[in-house]
Amino acid sequence: MKAALLLFASITNPKDAAFHEWCTTIGITCTGAQVRTTPQSVAGRGVFSTKDLVVGEELIKIPYHAALTQGNGALNFPSLAKELLHLREQNTQQQQQQPSGSALRRIWNRIRRKQPPIAKETNAGENAQEYWKEELTSYALEAIEQDHPWSTWIEQWQRNDPMQTLVDQGTWTHDNPVYTNIYPNGIAESILTAVNDFQEMAPDIPDYKIGAAVGIRLELVDDYLFQYSNKVPTSASLFSLAVSRAVGLTERVTAIIPMHDMINHSAQSNVEMAYNEKDGAFGSFSLIASVDIPKDTELFLRYTDVTDDEGKWDDDKATWLLTQWGIPSSPTGNTAPVEEEHTASSREKSVVDA
């Protein structure tokens, strides 16, 4: 307890202090790391080492129950879980009649952040992996509505990039009546603005590839709103945020993990995640130093690789890195980080990933 009080006292930003206090109450231990809002972070906010760390040393431990998964969501919100299961069954039948939609989901499942298979869930139900985006968003909204302990963490989900701005504005379908995801007859002004902004960030990526990726993300948001609006609470903004923070644990389990989701991206990561299966009833996650890390160094994960089998820069992979996380890259190998901090409009608490 004394160590926790010393940690809070050393954090000057109230938002960061509130987050760490929440971590303590939910069982997350941060023996070697701390979230900081500081210009020293590549994105304005990130996770830093609080002491010298040696390779293999654990710096953060997160109990499995703290992670937002479909299984944990069902345990915490059983009534909502029943509604989502019913919607899942309905949507599965529709997907069988519209195979193109199922293909789009499979594509998106392949490009989320991934870890080696490290966790299992038995209570998420059939076809859970097909609807992780929608259901994690629903559970996040319910947590805010019920002031569940997760709400303190979820209310800090923010980001600032052209894709999130586009979704927050909510204008992509009605500022141009001829909008389609392939844009054969024209491009909505807000979509064109997002594509142009992305192109300025990553001029080596062709604009048509950026436009196609933006279109796929918007189609996922459209499908989510069409299938879930007026049935359960929805938020396009929180959907987009959830998708960008999620990590695939197995082919069947996707999670948003506190502290893990605060760590910024770099092609040269210095931490990695492991799963401790025998730690407690459901296990825990550990963030471990993958290299020696001096005190007060920002910690990084590599969200995805943007090189091909020959080690060359792949503009297709780079396009997804850009539109999924707002991170530009180039053939020179330089990768700029995504900003963690954003305006308040990035989260819609009133109701509340593509």
C-alpha positions in Angstrom: 0.0 0.0 0.0 2.9 2.3 0.9 4.4 1.7 -2.5 1.1 2.5 -4.2 0.9 5.8 -2.3 4.4 6.7 -3.3 3.6 5.9 -7.0 0.5 8.1 -6.9 2.4 10.9 -5.3 5.0 10.8 -8.1 2.3 11.2 -10.8 1.5 14.8 -11.5 -1.2 14.4 -14.1 -4.6 13.8 -12.4 -5.8 11.5 -15.3 -2.7 9.3 -15.0 -3.0 9.2 -11.2 -6.7 8.2 -11.4 -5.8 5.4 -13.9 -3.1 4.0 -11.6 -5.4 4.1 -8.6 -7.9 2.1 -10.6 -5.2 -0.4 -11.6 -4.5 -1.0 -7.9 -8.1 -1.5 -7.0 -8.7 -4.0 -9.9 -5.5 -6.0 -9.1 -3.1 -4.8 -11.7 0.5 -4.5 -10.3 3.0 -2.1 -11.9 6.3 -2.9 -10.3 8.4 -1.3 -13.1 6.2 0.9 -15.2 3.9 3.9 -15.1 1.6 5.7 -17.5 2.7 9.3 -18.1 1.3 12.3 -19.9 4.5 14.0 -21.0 6.2 15.6 -24.0 8.8 12.9 -23.6 6.4 10.4 -24.9 6.4 9.9 -28.7 2.6 10.4 -28.6 2.2 12.7 -25.7 1.1 9.9 -23.4 2.7 6.5 -22.9 4.0 3.9 -20.5 7.5 4.4 -19.0 9.9 2.3 -17.0 10.2 3.4 -13.4 13.5 1.7 -12.7 16.3 0.0 -14.6 14.9 -3.3 -16.0 16.9 -6.3 -17.2 15.8 -8.6 -20.1 13.1 -11.0 -18.9 12.0 -8.9 -15.9 8.3 -8.6 -15.3 7.2 -4.9 -15.0 3.4 -5.2 -15.2 1.0 -8.0 -14.2 -2.7 -8.0 -15.2 -5.2 -10.5 -13.9 -7.3 -12.1 -16.6 -10.5 -10.8 -15.1 -9.4 -7.2 -15.7 -9.3 -7.7 -19.5 -12.4 -6.9 -21.6 -13.2 -10.1 -23.5 -16.5 -11.5 -24.6 -16.3 -14.1 -21.9 -15.6 -11.6 -19.1 -18.2 -9.3 -20.5 -20.8 -12.1 -20.3 -19.8 -12.8 -16.7 -20.2 -9.2 -15.7 -23.3 -8.4 -17.7 -25.4 -11.6 -18.2 -28.6 -9.9 -19.3 -26.7 -8.0 -22.1 -24.9 -11.3 -23.0 -28.3 -12.9 -23.7 -29.3 -10.1 -25.9 -26.0 -10.2 -27.8 -26.3 -14.0 -28.2 -29.7 -13.5 -29.8 -28.3 -10.9 -32.1 -25.4 -13.1 -32.9 -27.7 -15.9 -34.0 -29.7 -13.6 -36.2 -26.6 -12.0 -37.8 -25.0 -15.3 -38.4 -28.0 -16.4 -40.4 -27.8 -13.2 -42.4 -24.1 -13.6 -43.0 -24.7 -17.1 -44.4 -27.0 -15.5 -47.0 -24.4 -12.7 -47.6 -21.0 -14.4 -47.8 -19.3 -11.1 -48.8 -19.9 -9.8 -45.4 -18.4 -12.9 -43.8 -15.3 -12.5 -46.0 -14.9 -8.9 -44.8 -15.0 -10.0 -41.2 -12.4 -12.7 -41.9 -10.1 -10.1 -43.5 -10.4 -7.8 -40.5 -9.8 -10.6 -38.0 -6.5 -11.3 -39.8 -5.2 -7.8 -39.4 -5.9 -7.1 -35.7 -2.9 -7.1 -33.4 -2.0 -10.6 -32.5 -0.1 -12.4 -29.7 0.9 -16.1 -29.6 -2.1 -18.2 -28.5 -2.1 -17.6 -24.8 -5.7 -17.8 -23.4 -8.9 -19.8 -23.7 -12.5 -18.9 -23.0 -15.3 -21.4 -22.8 -18.3 -19.1 -22.1 -18.3 -16.9 -25.1 -20.5 -19.1 -27.2 -20.6 -20.2 -30.8 -19.2 -17.9 -33.5 -18.0 -15.5 -30.9 -14.9 -14.7 -32.9 -17.0 -13.3 -35.7 -18.6 -10.6 -33.5 -15.8 -9.5 -31.1 -15.9 -5.9 -32.4 -19.6 -5.4 -31.8 -19.8 -7.3 -28.5 -16.7 -5.7 -26.9 -18.2 -2.3 -27.8 -21.5 -3.3 -26.3 -19.9 -4.4 -23.0 -17.8 -1.3 -22.9 -21.0 0.8 -23.3 -22.7 -1.2 -20.6 -19.8 -0.7 -18.2 -20.1 3.0 -18.6 -23.8 3.0 -18.2 -23.7 0.9 -15.0 -20.6 2.7 -13.6 -18.8 -0.7 -13.6 -15.2 -0.6 -12.4 -14.1 -0.9 -16.1 -15.7 2.5 -16.8 -12.7 4.4 -15.2 -10.4 2.8 -17.7 -12.8 2.9 -20.7 -13.4 6.6 -20.3 -9.7 7.1 -20.9 -9.9 5.5 -24.4 -8.8 8.3 -26.8 -7.0 8.7 -30.0 -6.4 11.3 -32.6 -6.0 10.4 -36.3 -8.0 11.0 -39.5 -10.0 7.7 -39.2 -11.2 8.4 -35.7 -12.0 12.0 -36.6 -14.0 10.8 -39.6 -16.0 8.4 -37.4 -16.5 10.9 -34.7 -18.0 13.4 -37.2 -20.5 10.8 -38.3 -20.9 12.5 -41.7 -19.5 9.9 -44.1 -22.9 8.6 -45.2 -25.0 11.7 -45.4 -22.8 14.6 -46.6 -22.8 13.0 -50.1 -25.9 11.0 -51.3 -23.9 9.0 -53.8 -21.4 7.6 -51.2 -20.5 3.9 -51.5 -17.5 2.1 -50.0 -15.9 1.7 -53.4 -16.6 5.4 -54.4 -17.5 4.7 -58.1 -19.7 7.8 -58.3 -18.0 10.2 -56.0 -16.4 10.6 -52.5 -18.0 12.2 -49.5 -16.2 15.4 -48.5 -15.3 14.1 -45.1 -13.9 10.8 -46.5 -11.8 12.7 -49.0 -10.5 14.9 -46.2 -9.5 11.8 -44.2 -7.8 10.2 -47.2 -5.9 13.4 -47.9 -4.8 13.7 -44.3 -3.6 10.1 -44.3 -1.7 10.7 -47.5 0.1 13.7 -46.0 1.1 11.5 -43.1 2.3 8.7 -45.3 3.0 10.0 -48.9 4.6 6.8 -50.0 1.3 4.9 -49.8 -1.0 5.4 -52.8 -4.1 7.3 -52.1 -6.3 4.6 -53.8 -5.1 2.1 -51.2 -5.7 4.4 -48.4 -9.2 5.1 -49.8 -10.0 1.3 -50.0 -8.8 0.7 -46.5 -10.9 3.6 -45.2 -13.9 2.2 -47.1 -13.5 -1.2 -45.5 -13.4 0.3 -42.0 -16.5 2.5 -42.7 -18.3 -0.5 -44.1 -17.7 -2.3 -40.8 -19.0 0.7 -38.9 -22.0 0.8 -41.2 -22.7 -2.9 -40.6 -22.4 -2.5 -36.9 -24.8 0.4 -36.7 -27.3 -1.3 -39.0 -27.3 -4.6 -37.1 -27.2 -3.3 -33.5 -28.8 0.2 -33.5 -32.2 0.3 -31.6 -31.5 -3.2 -30.2 -28.6 -2.4 -27.8 -26.9 0.9 -27.2 -24.4 1.7 -29.9 -21.6 4.2 -30.6 -19.6 4.4 -33.8 -16.8 6.3 -31.9 -16.4 3.7 -29.2 -16.6 0.9 -31.8 -13.7 2.5 -33.7 -11.7 3.0 -30.4 -12.3 -0.6 -29.3 -11.2 -2.1 -32.6 -7.9 -0.1 -32.5 -7.1 -1.2 -28.9 -8.0 -4.9 -29.2 -5.4 -7.7 -29.5 -6.1 -11.2 -30.8 -5.1 -13.8 -28.1 -6.2 -16.8 -30.1 -8.3 -17.4 -33.2 -11.3 -17.4 -30.9 -10.5 -14.8 -28.2 -9.9 -11.1 -28.7 -9.2 -8.8 -25.7 -8.7 -5.3 -24.7 -6.2 -5.4 -21.9 -5.6 -2.5 -19.4 -2.0 -1.1 -19.4 -1.2 -3.2 -22.5 -3.5 -0.9 -24.5 -1.7 2.2 -23.2 1.7 1.2 -24.7 2.6 2.9 -28.0 3.9 1.2 -31.1 7.4 1.0 -32.4 9.0 -1.4 -34.9 11.8 -1.7 -32.3 9.7 -2.9 -29.3 11.3 -3.4 -25.9 8.5 -5.3 -24.1 6.5 -8.4 -24.8 3.4 -10.0 -23.3 3.1 -13.5 -21.8 0.2 -15.5 -20.4 0.5 -17.1 -17.0 -2.0 -19.9 -17.2 -1.5 -21.3 -13.7 -1.8 -17.9 -11.9 -5.1 -18.0 -10.1 -8.4 -19.4 -11.4 -8.2 -17.8 -14.9 -4.5 -16.8 -15.3 -2.9 -13.5 -15.8 -0.9 -11.5 -18.3 2.6 -10.3 -17.8 4.5 -7.5 -19.7 8.1 -8.4 -19.7 11.2 -6.5 -20.8 12.5 -8.0 -24.0 15.8 -6.0 -23.7 17.6 -4.2 -20.9 15.6 -1.0 -20.3 17.0 2.1 -18.5 14.8 3.9 -16.0 12.5 6.5 -17.5 12.5 4.9 -20.9 9.2 4.8 -22.9 8.0 1.2 -23.4 6.9 0.0 -26.9 5.1 -2.9 -28.4 5.1 -3.7 -32.1 1.5 -3.8 -33.2 2.2 -5.4 -36.6 5.0 -5.8 -39.1 5.0 -3.8 -42.4 7.6 -5.8 -44.2 7.2 -8.7 -46.7 8.9 -12.1 -46.6 12.1 -10.5 -48.0 12.2 -7.8 -45.4 11.1 -5.1 -47.8 8.5 -2.4 -46.9 5.1 -3.6 -47.9 2.7 -0.8 -48.7 -0.4 -3.0 -48.3 0.6 -3.8 -44.7 1.6 -0.2 -44.2 -1.8 0.9 -45.4 -3.5 -1.1 -42.6 -1.0 0.2 -40.0 -1.9 3.7 -41.1 -5.7 3.4 -41.1 -6.0 1.0 -38.2 -3.8 2.9 -35.7 -2.9 6.1 -37.5 0.7 5.2 -37.7 2.6 6.2 -40.9 5.6 4.3 -42.3 7.8 4.5 -45.3 10.3 2.4 -47.3 13.1 4.0 -45.2 11.9 2.0 -42.2 11.0 5.0 -40.2 7.7 4.5 -38.3 6.0 7.4 -36.4 3.8 6.5 -33.5 0.1 6.9 -33.2 -1.1 9.6 -30.7 -2.8 8.2 -27.6 -4.3 11.5 -26.6 -7.3 13.0 -28.3 -10.1 15.5 -27.9 -13.1 14.6 -25.7 -15.2 14.0 -28.8 -13.3 10.7 -29.4 -15.6 9.0 -26.8 -19.4 9.3 -26.6 -20.4 8.7 -23.0 -24.0 9.5 -23.8 -24.6 6.1 -25.5 -21.2 4.8 -25.0 -13.4 -1.2 -33.6 -13.7 -1.4 -37.5 
